[in-house]
Amino acid sequence: MAKNNADRLDRLERSWVLYDVGNSAFTMIACSLIPIWFKDLARLGGTEAYEHATSNFAYVTAIVTVIVAIIGPACGAITDNKGFKKPIFTTALAIGLAGCIWLGLVRDWMMFLIVFIIAKVAYSCSLTFYDSMLTDVTTPERADRVSSYGFAWGYIGSCLPFTVALVFYMAGEGMLGGFTVSRDTARLVGLITTAVWWCLVTLPLLKNYKQKYYVEPEKGAVREAFARLGRTLVRIVKDEKKVFFFLLAFFFYIDGVNTIIDNCINIGTDLELDTVGQVVFLLATQVVAFAFSLVFSALSKKFKTVNLIYVCIAGYFAVCVYAFFLKSLWQFGIMAFGVGMFQGSIQALSRSYFSRIIPAENSGEYFGLYDIFSKGAACLGSLVIGIVKDTTGSIQVAVGAMVIFFAAGFIFLRKADTVRE
């Protein structure tokens, strides 16, 4: 009985996990319906705006990546000061929620992009602060389990508000027979639903979280935070080899993970596969990711975290090789299943592994750096996909090329694993 109680999450751990459930709703709608809504607005803006809609949205995504990569570590360093983390996290959350609702009210495509940048930057910064809270809400021994639960329940929780948004989107497109609404109404309802869900499930964390590890703020706390960040960068490169090599490994393999996830639909579209079938498989992937995040969480109690990350990298390597031979919808389904098996697990285990090899009192600035490597990878992966696709004309070859990134990630992770602490 004692063992079962020890396996359960306590109130603070559950509160932390719930934020993954909330922010994942915005993640899902940002990757699916928001680009579609933007194209609808661009169409109203004229032929030129519509023709460049896809590239404009890609540029905005890159802008968000750069902004977060620049301000993330600095903001993270500032939140390490005593009493700073919760207020700054709450501010980022509030801006993200307001931006999400504002997107539903905008009618101009250019303004839509501007508001999206604001909402996405705030959302991304909140994740940096949220990840750094892991050291405060649990122990190093339980970090794998708690981190995995966050991703697992995030996948399931994101489906609920997304289903509401999807129903109204279909009603706005006249796909539900007698139940019809205007496209503007459908967009507003979908985004408000997402924001309300995101807010409500975050309330327990705002109520229960207390910053346990911190540095004492001195006069000029912000200036000192920047100076501390600079010293940390130098120290990581010169002295903290385990952290340094892990960040290099993470840069490469998380690039492969994010790029494959982002291009699943592109693969099916290029192969002219049934759109409804693709959506069904991708929704099923959320359930698969939930289940396997819990499986790897259980395995982390018996096996070293780094060894499980090796398994996930190998799994993604196999997915890339499989992509070379992808031709039909059922093969697409198998690939989606493979992605779901490892996508949540590799992210959760990476987060918990990193939390154990960094100083807990400086978790904000370290996770800010962690976010740089994650976001920087997103730019590189998209660039490689674009170049290979344009060169070869094959999306399968482009996705298959990601094997290089997983191989590099494996090598650098091995290097980090051999460094003695």
N, C-alpha and C positions, 0 to 999 in steps of 0.2 A: 504493500500500500504506500509506503514511504517513497518507494522508487517511482510509482505512478505520479505522486504529488510533485516529486522533483522534476519530472518530465513536463509538467504543465507550466505554461507561461504565467508569471505573476501579473498583477494589475498594471504595473508600469511597462512591462514587456508587451502586454496586449495593447496598451495605448500606443506604443511605438509602432507596432505592426499595423495598426489601423490606419496610420498615415499612408502606408503603402497602398492600402485598399482605396483610400481617397484619391491620392494623386494619380494612381493608375487609370482612373476614369478619364482624366484629362489627357494622359498619354495616348489612350486608345482612340479618343475622338480626334486628337491632333494628327494621328497617323492615318485616319480613315476619312471622316466626314469633313473636317475643316478644309483640306485641299479641294474637295468637291464644291463646297460652298463658296470658296474663293473663286473658282473657275466660273461659277454662276454669276458672281458679281462682275468678274472681268468681262464676261460676255456682254453684260449691259454697258460696259465702258467702251465698247467699240471693237472693231476687228483687230486692231493692233494690240490692244490690251489682252484680248483673248488668245491671240496667237503666241504671245510671250508669257502666258499665265504660268505654264509649268516651269520655265526657266526663272521667272521672277520669284516664284515660291521657293525654288531651290536656292536662289541668292539670299533670300531672307533667312532660310534655315542656316546657311553658312554664316550670315551676320550674327545670328543668335549664338552660334557656336563660338565665334571669336569673342563676342562680348562676355560670355560666361567664362571662357577660358582666361580672360584678362582679369575680371573682377572677382572670380570665384575664390582663388587663393587668398587675396587680400581681405575679402569679407570673412573668409574662414578664419584667418589669423585674428581679426578683430573680435570674432565671437568667442575666441579662447579666453578673453578677459572675463573676469568674474562678473556674473550678472548680465552679460551681453547676449548670450546665445539665444535664449528664449524670445526676448523682444525683437531681435533682428529676424529670427525665423518667422515670428508672427507677422512682421511687416511684409516680408517676402510673400507669405501666404495670402495676406489681405490684398496685395497688388495683383497676385495671380488670379484670385477669385474675382476681383473687380474687372480685370482684363478679360476673363472668360465670359462674364455676363455682357460686357461692352461689345464683344465680338458679335453677339446676337442682335445688337442694336444698330450696328454700322451698316450703311447702304452703299458706300463708295469703296471700290476695290483697293485703292491706294491707302485709305484710312484703315481698311481691314488689315492690311499688311503691317502697318505701324502698330496697331493695337496688338496684333499677334506677336510682334517682337517683344512688346512690353510684357505680355502675359507669359510668353515662353521663357524669357530671361528670368522673371520672378519665380516661375515654377522650377526652373533648373537650379537657381540659387537656393531655393528652399530644400531641394534634394541634397545639396552639399551640406547644409546645416543639419538636415535630418540624418544623413549618414554618419556625421560626426557625433551625433547623440548616442550612437550604439554603445560607446564606451561608458556612457553615464547610466544607461538603462539596464545593463546586464553585465555578467562577468565574462572574462575571456573564455572560460570553459563552456559557457552557454551561447557564445556569440554565433557559432555556426547554426545552431537550432533557431535562434531568434531571427537572424538574418534570412534564413530560408523560409521561415513562416511569413515574413514580410512579403517576399516575392510571391510565394504560393497563394496567399489570400488576396494579394493584389491582383493576380490574374483572374480569380473568380469574381472578386468584388467589382472589377472594372466592367464586367459583362452586364451587370444589372442596370446602371444608368445608360450604358451604351444601347441596350435593348430598347429603352424608352426613346432615345434619340433616333435610333434606326427606324422604329415604327413611325415616328412623326416625319422622318425624312421620306419614307416610302409613301406616306399620306400626301406629302407635298409634291411628290412626283406622280400622284394619281394611280398608285400601284395597289391601293387597298379598297378598290371599289367605291362603296358609298362613303367611306371615311376619308374626307379630303380636307386639307388646310392649305394656306398659301405657303410658298417656299420660305418667305421671311418669317412666318409664324413657326414653321417647322424648325428653322435654324435657332430661333430664340428659345423655344421650348427645350431643344436638345442641349443648348449651352447652359441655360439656367438649371436644368436638371443635373448636369455635370457639376456645376459650381456648388449647388446646394448639397449634393452628395459628398463632394470633396470637403466642404466645410463641416458638415455634421459629424463625419467619422474622424475628423481631426480634433474635435473638442476634448475628448478624453486625454490626448497628449498635451494639449494646452493647459489642462487642469492639473495633471499629475506630474509633468516633467520638472525636474530640478537639476541644474547643472552641478554635477558632482566633481568633475575635474576641470581645473581652470588655472590661469596664471593671475597673480594679483595685479590689477591695473595700476599704473603709475601715472604721473603727470604726463600728459601727451600720450594717452593710451593708443590712439589711432596711429600716430607716428611711430610709436614703439612697436606696434603690430606689424607695420611694413618692414621695419628694421629686422624684426624677429623672423619674418618670412625670408628675407634675404639671407640671413645667417643659416636658416634651415636648409635652403637650397644648396648652399655651399657645403654644409655638413653632410647632407644626403649623398652628394657626389663624391666627397672625399672619405667619409667615415662610415656612413650607414649603407654599406654595400647591399645588404639584403633588401632594404627598402628600394634602393636605386634599381637593382636588377628586376625586382618584382614589378616596379612601375613600367620598365621597358617591356617586360613580358605582357603585362596588362594592356599596354598601348597596342600591341600587335594583335593579341587574340580577341580582345573586346572589339577591335575594329572589325574583325571577321564576323563576330556575332551580330553586331549592329547592322552591318552591311547586308548580311543575308536576310535578316528580319525585314529590313527596309525594302528589299528587292524581291520578296516572295511574290507580290502581286505583279511586278514587272515581268517576272519569268512566265507566269501564267498568261499574261496579256500578250507577250511576244509570241507565245506558242498558240494563241487563239483558243485557249481552253475556256470551258463554260464558266462565266463569271459567278453565277450563283453557287456552283460547286466549289469554286475557290474560296468564297466567303464562308461557306459551311466548314470547309477544312480548316480555315484560319481561326474560326471561332472554336472549333474542336481543339485546336492547338493550345488555346488558353487553358482548357481543362487538363490536357496532357501536361502542360507546364506546371499546373497546380499540383498534380499527383506526383510528378517526378521531383519537384522541389522538396516535397515531404519525404520522398524516398531517400534523396541525398542527405536530407537533414538527419534521418535515422542512421544512415551509413556513417555520418561524420562522428558518431559516438564510438565507432569501432575502427575507423580508418583515419589516417592523417588527412587533414584538409587539403594539403598540397597534392596528395595522391589522387584525391577525388577531382581536383581541378585538371590534373593530367588526363583523367578519364573523359572529362567533358571536352577538352581540347581534341582528344583523339576522336570523339564522337562527331564533332563539327568538321574535322578533317575528312571523315567518311562521308558526311553530308555534301561537302564540296565536290568530292570525287563522284558521288552519285549524280550531282547536278549535270555533269557532262552528258549523261545518258537519258536525261529527262525528256519525255515526249508526250505523255498522256496524262489525263486528269488523275487516274488512280496512282500513277507514279508521283504526281504532284502531292497527293495525299500522304504518301509514304515519306516524302521529303519533309512535309509539314510536321508529321509525327516525330521525325528525327530531330527537327529544330526544337519542338516543344519539349522533348526529353531533356535537353541540356541548357536551354536558354535561361531559365530562371535559376537553375542550380549553379551555373558557372558565375553568374552575377552575384548571387547570394554568398557563395563560398569565397569569392574574391573579396567582397566587402568585409566579411568576418575575418578572413586571413589578414587583410591589411590592418584591421583594427587591433590585431594582436601584436603586430611588429612595429607599431608606432607608439610614441609617448602619449598616454591618455590625456594629459593636461594640454597637449598641443594638437588634439584631434581635429579641430576646426581647420587649421592651416594645412595639415597633412591631407585631409580629405578634400581641401580646395585644390591641392596639387593632383590628387587622385582624379578629380573631376577634369583637370586640364588634359591628362593623358586619355581619359575616356572621350572627351569632346574632340580633342585633336585627332584622335583615331577616326572619328566619324567623318571628318573632312577628307582624310587620306583615302579611306575606303571608297567613298563616293567618287573620288577622282579616278581611282583605278578602275572601278566599274565602268565609268563613262569612257575612258580611254580604250579599254579592252573591247567594250561593246562597239564603239565606233570603228575600231581597227578590224575586228573579226566579224562583226555583224551578228554575233551570237551572244545572247544573254547567259546561256548555259556556260560558255567558255569564260565569260566575265565573272560569274559567281564561282566557277571552278578555280579561277585564279586566286581565290582567297586562301587556298591551301598554303600559299607562301606565308601568309600572315600567321596562320596557326602553327606552322613549322617554326617560324621565328619566335612566336610566343612560347612554344614548348622549350626551345633552347634557352631563352633568357630565364624562364621559370626554373629550369633545371639549375642554372647558374645561381639564382637566388636561393634555391633550396640547399645548395652546398655551402653557403656562407654560414659560418658559425656565429651565433649571437653572443 
